Amino acid sequence: MLPTLAPDPYILVLTGLGVLIALVAWLPMALKRLPLSLPIICIGIGAAGFLLPRVTLQPLPVRYPEITERFAEFVVIIALMGAGLKIDRLFGWRRWGITWRLLAITMPLGIVAITVLGQTMLGLPLAVALLLAASLAPTDPVLAADVQVGPPKTGDEDDVRFGLTSEAGLNDGAAFPFVHLAIMLAVALPSGKPWLLEWLSYRVLWEIGGGIVGGWIVGRVFGWLTFHVPSKAKLAHTGDGLIALSATLVSYGLTEIVHVYGFLAVFVTALTLRSAHREHKFQLEMHAITEQIERLAMMVLLILFGGALVSGLLASVGWREVIVAVVILLVIRPLTGWIAMIGYPADQGEKRTLAFFGIRGVGSIYYMAFGINHMAVGDAERLWGIVGLVVLMSILLHGLTVTPIMRTLDQQRGIDPEAKGVAPPGLQGPAAGPE
C-alpha cells in the first residue's frame, strides 16, 4: 500500500522542534544589528503557524490554566538562574543601590498606580485590580535579555544593564507578596476576616526571609560541591553546565516545599554560586547551558502566545483596556522609574533608559495564571486580554527600540557595540579552568 501524502503529526512536531532549535542558535546572531528582537519573531511564527487550517489547537491560557502557570513558572526560574550567574558586581548595599531604588520605589509605586487605574478605568474590584497590578509591575527576567548584562566576566555590565538585570532577578520574588495580598483580600473583604497580620508575618517576613536564606544555603552547598570539594570529585571537573539546571530545580523545589518564595531563592542561589569562585571558567559553562534552555523554553512559550493571539486572546479588549495598557507602559513605568532615579549619580540618558525598559512578559503571565488559579475572578478572559495586550505591546515597543537605544548609549560611553560580549582571553576555551 502506498504511503499517504498527509504527514504524521508526530513527524511534523519533530521537524518543527528541529527548526526551532536551529532558530534558537541562529536568530540572536542574525538579529543582532536589526531593530527586531527574538520574541517578536517567535510571536510571528506562532501566529502564522496557528492560523494554518489544519491546526485546531487554541492555546488560550483560560482553557489551560494549570499548564500556563507551570510552563511560565519553569521559564521564569531558568531565567532567574541565568540572570544571577552573569552578574559580576559583588553584592553590597551601596554597590546595588540602583537595584534597591527600583525595588523599593518603582515597583510599589507601579503597583499602587496600576491598582488605582484598574479600579477607576476598568471598574475592577480592589482584589482583582491588585492582582492585575502585581502581575504587571515586575520587570521580566525572560524577555529583558537584550538589556541585561553579558555572560560572566565579559565586562558587559554598565549601570543600566546591571540595574535592569538585578531588578528583574529580584522583583519577581518581591512581587509575590502583593499577589498573595490580592488572593487574601478576595476572601477577606466579603467576609470581614482579618488579613493584615497574616500577610505581614507569613507572606512578607517568613516567605521573603525564608527564600533568601534557603537560596543562600543551596547556593553555598552547590558552590562547595562544584568548586571546593577537597578532591578530584569537584563538579566543575565534569565540564557539564547542567549543574546550573540542577541547582535551579533543587533550590526552587526545596524552598517551595517549606512554603517560601522559590523565585527569590533561585536568584539568590545563582548569586551565591557565582560568588563561590568568580574567576573559574566553569561559570561560563553553567551560564551557557542555562541561557540555551531558557531561550528554547521562551521561544516555545512565545510561539504559543502568538497562537493565543490569533485564537482570540484579545477578543475582550476594548478602548479602555488599550488606554490602560498604553498608560502602564508609557506613563507609569517611566514615571516611577524616573522617580526612583532622583539623586542617583548617573547621566540623564542612563536614567531615561532605566526608567523606560520595564519590560513585561513571562513573569506577568505566570503571576496572572497563579492568581486566577487561586482566587475567584469574575471575568478571567478580560484579565487575560489586558495582560496579553500589555505583554504584546511591551514586546513590540521594547523589542523595536532596544537595539538602537542600547547602541546609542554604548557609543555615548565610548564603547564599540561590535566589540561587546567577547570574553577576556583568560575565560575563553574549555571549562577546565583554575582549581
Disulfide bonds with the S-S distance in Angstrom:
none
